[in-house]
């Protein structure tokens, strides 16, 4: 009897968890789609695929996949540059790449990315997301890029102040954000419904009851929104810009999913994530989304945390959440017509605020200043350029910082007496420290013989070895070489 009771308890818990995740996912799926410049239904399709396809596959048992705020900026740019018809090709190609990376067992490599770059990436996404959604908050269209959106904020403020409908929309959006911020401060029993759903529901009721002059979501129907990519869209794969976008989608979606998996694993005591299988599960989901012309998916920490906190025990909860999304999209799609656009903008602004490292940046600056610089530079680079280039800049800076910190070298000079000047170099001699080494050597007395002792070096790269040998030949210095392996030289 015990196993039956246990199975029933698990089923009941997973069922209740799935409903909670569904209620959390519904406004986010719609909001991410609208912010990405795509029909609202495409966000629901991606959420459905995240539950029914990715949810069934092995990898991580409790994290939930769907359209993510972290990809909003990238999707918006892709739709703007290549058109909505090409989005399916991009997502399909990214999904196939994820499948290949997982099959080659490269999923674990994403764990090697600097945490500061990750936080910087999320912060940059948050800043760009907030800057863009401030326009949607006032029922206005954003200029486009992150820098353009920021530069246009003074004009937006002037426009809103002189427009009654815009002020009304801002009031609806600000009220949505306020409810979401206050909701978390209520007692746990009062939080039976997710904050985003309550906030959007309140905005819907207010807009309907008072017939507010605010823009609302436009709905065309689930089946009408499914548009598999045509042959003309595949022709754009010959463009370098398209290929770069696909790589960006692949890397960022994979990294966000696997970082989310690591965070979710710390929340529960159940089976841990198999990173290669999880990457393939994400790839399978994105492949299906691409074939349907939907948005890309990642594992989403907000939905995953809600799933774990609701007590989910198996993957059934995330599969059922996809079933509930499908039923809503099929039976009640026109309820979306009542949602004010400003309310969804408020939901995404709140999501963007949560991506900013409010609590981490201060301690990081005090204890690891270099990591804080990497974080800020990565976020700023994403804001000023784009997602892909910003992350690459952050990764490059992180590598340079690590190389600088690990290439520590100590130079000891003994010029006592009348004999040769003895110079001993210890540590890691790399090209980054070469200017200091040569400056020290050039300050030695030119009229005395020199003994250059390199036996204390743990690493000697080719640039330093060549420079030191050249200096020794020019100054007739005696060099004592270390016994280094070929890999160390």
PEQUIGI-V517225 format. One record per run of one state. SS is the DSSP state (hx for helix, st for strand, lp for the rest). FROM is the first residue (numbers start at 1). LEN is the number of residues. If there is no record, write none. Layout:
ss=SS from=FROM len=LEN
ss=SS from=FROM len=LEN
This chain:
ss=lp from=1 len=1
ss=hx from=2 len=34
ss=lp from=36 len=4
ss=hx from=40 len=13
ss=lp from=53 len=1
ss=hx from=54 len=3
ss=lp from=57 len=7
ss=st from=64 len=3
ss=lp from=67 len=2
ss=hx from=69 len=14
ss=lp from=83 len=1
ss=hx from=84 len=20
ss=lp from=104 len=3
ss=hx from=107 len=6
ss=lp from=113 len=2
ss=hx from=115 len=23
ss=lp from=138 len=8
ss=hx from=146 len=6
ss=lp from=152 len=1
ss=hx from=153 len=9
ss=lp from=162 len=2
ss=hx from=164 len=20
ss=lp from=184 len=4
ss=hx from=188 len=4
ss=lp from=192 len=3
ss=hx from=195 len=15
ss=lp from=210 len=6
ss=st from=216 len=1
ss=lp from=217 len=5
ss=hx from=222 len=4
ss=lp from=226 len=5
ss=hx from=231 len=8
ss=lp from=239 len=1
ss=hx from=240 len=26
ss=lp from=266 len=9
ss=hx from=275 len=18
ss=lp from=293 len=5
ss=st from=298 len=3
ss=hx from=301 len=9
ss=lp from=310 len=6
ss=hx from=316 len=16
ss=lp from=332 len=1
ss=hx from=333 len=6
ss=lp from=339 len=1
ss=st from=340 len=1
ss=hx from=341 len=15
ss=lp from=356 len=4
ss=hx from=360 len=8
ss=lp from=368 len=1
ss=hx from=369 len=16
ss=lp from=385 len=2
ss=hx from=387 len=20
ss=lp from=407 len=2
ss=st from=409 len=6
ss=lp from=415 len=6
ss=st from=421 len=9
ss=lp from=430 len=1
ss=hx from=431 len=12
ss=lp from=443 len=7
ss=st from=450 len=11
ss=lp from=461 len=1
ss=hx from=462 len=13
ss=lp from=475 len=3
ss=st from=478 len=3
ss=lp from=481 len=5
ss=hx from=486 len=3
ss=lp from=489 len=1
